[in-house]
């Protein structure tokens, strides 16, 4: 059994569950992702439901005995005031975590990177978050061959970059394999490579509408 006592989480997804409850997907700063039934205060018909709103950092009290935890208290610890455009960006981060991060996989570095990206939602912040996720999942590609360009493939779940006549530039491939973050973020092909790695790892990660909107709003 796990007891939550003012534990820090972010709500990645929520939906009505039963009377005065939400079913929520939570990302815990130390424990990773899990699901919970969260009680909604009864005052004036959901007046305080923003205590379980997406994107803010929440302090929770509750208990977990099975796959579904029970949360009976939630208070906002850090409120992220996002513009409508930045809320769409934030939904992209949530989608990345929901579709790629396994349940109960501790990822404190991703938790901190999440809020860093929300605090300054620019292209560099998104590339850094994508890189942190790829690195955490063990998806940094193996490099095969010596060439000026490489193409990405997956073999039995392993990402691989193979020498080719065209494709991703050697400078980016080496920066990624050597974990040179500043060089990765500065490279004009990093967005395309990150998205390709994640989409091949989990082809269902983007809905059509979300992808179209992100293509318009997120510029590298």
N, C-alpha and C positions, 0 to 999 in steps of 0.2 A: 504494500500500500504506500502511496505517495501522498503527502499532505502539502498543500500549497498555502503559504502564509506570506501574503504580499509579494508573491513571485512575479517577475517581470515577463510579460508576453505581448505579442501583437496578434490581433484578430485578422486572419487571412481570408476568412469566408464565414458568413453567417446566414442562417435561414430559419424561418419559424419551425418549431419542433412540436411542442405541446403547449397547453395553456401557460402563459407567462414564462416561457422558456425559448431560448434559441439553441439550435444545433450549430456549434462553432468549430472551425478549424483554427487551432492556436499554434503559434510558433514561440516556444519557450526559450529564454536566453541561454539555458544550460542543457535542457532535456531534448530540444528539437521539436518536432511537429507531432501533435496529437489532437484527438477530437474530444469535445466535451458538450455536456448539456449545461447551459448557463441560465440561471434564473434571472428574470427581468423584474425590477421593482414594480410594484402594483400602483404606485402613486400616479393618479391622473392618466391612466391608460398609456403607458409607455413613454411618459414624459422624459425619463432619464435613460432611455435606451442608448443614447450616444456614449454611455459608459462602456458599451460593447461595440462601438463603431470601429470600422476598419482603419488601419494605418496609424492610429495612436498607440503609444506604449501604455499598457494596462497593468495594474497591480491586482492580482487575483487571490482570493481565498477559496479553498475547496479541497477536494480529495479525489484520489484516483485508485479504484480497486480493480478495475477491468479496463478494457480498451476505451470505454467511454467514461471520462472523468465527470465529476459534478462540481460546478462552480456556483457558489452562492453569494459571492460578493466580488464586484469589479469596480475599480476606481481608476480614473485617468491619471497617469503619472507624467506623461509627456504628450502634449497635444500638437499634432502636425497640421498647421494651417496651410492647406494646399489649394491652389487655384484649380479650376475645372480641368485645364490642360495637364497640370501636374498630378491630378487624381487619376487620369488615364495612365500616366507613366507609372504611378504607384500600383495600379491594377496589373500592369505588366510584371512588376517585381513579384506581386503575390502569385500571379499565374506561374511564373518560373518556379517558385517554391512549391506550390501545390502540385505541379505536374512532374517535378524532378526530385525533390528532396524526400527520401523515404521517411515513413513514420519512425519516431523514436531514434532518430539519428542526430546526436548532439552536434550543433554547428554554431558555436558562439561567435566565430569570426564572420559568419554570414549574418548573424543577428546584428552585429555592430555595423557591417557593411550596408545592411538594409536601411538603417536609420541615417547613415551617412549619405546614402543616395537620395533619400527623401529630403534631407536638409538642403542639398544642393543638386537638384535633379537636372544635371546637364549630361552631355554625351559621355564625358570622361567617367562620371559616376556610374552610368549604366554599363559601360565597358568593364569597369572595375568589378561591379557586382557580378556580371556574367563570368568574368575570369575567376573570381572567388568561388562561384558555384561550380564551374568546370573543374577547378583544382580540387575542391572538396569531394566531388563525385569520382575523382580518379580518371577524368576524361582528357587529361593532357595527352595529345596524340603521340604515338611513337613515330619517329622519323626514319624513313627508309630511303637510302640513296643520297647522292650528292648532286644537287641541281640548283638552278636559279629559281625554279618554280615547283610547286607541289600541289597534288590533288588529295582530297580527304576521302577516306573510305572507312567502313566499320567491318571488322572481321571477328565474329563471335563476341560481339559487344565491346571490342577494343578499337578505339579510334586510332587511325593510322594515316600518316601523310606520306605519299609516295612521289618520287621524282617524276616530273612531267614537263612538257614543253611550255605549258601555260598553267595559270592557276594562282595560288597564293605565293607571295614573294618569299624568298629565302630569309630575308631579314626578319620578317614576322614569325616564320616557322622557328627560327633559332631563338628569337626572343621568348616565344611561348614555351619551348622545350627547356629553356634555361631560366624560366620564371623571372625574366627581366620586365617587371611590371610597367615601369615608366615607358619603355620602348614599345610594349604592347599597346598601351593606351594612346600613344602618339601615332600609331600606324594607321593608315587610311583603310586597310583591309581587315582590321581587327573585328569590327562589327559583323561583317559577312562571315568570318571564320567562326566567331563565337556562336552566331545564330545557327550556322550549319552543324556545328558539333552538337548543340543542344537539340536541334530539330531531328537529327538522325538518331540521337540517343532516345528521344521520346517524340515521335512524329505527331502526336496528338496535342502538343502543348499549346498551340495557338488556334483560336477560333478565327474564322475568316474575317469577321468584322473587326476584331481586335487587331489582327495583323494589318488590315488596310488602314486603320486609324493610326497605328504606330508608324507605318511607313510615311505617313504625312507629317506626323508630329515629332518623331525622334530623328534628328538629323545628325549624322556623324561628321 
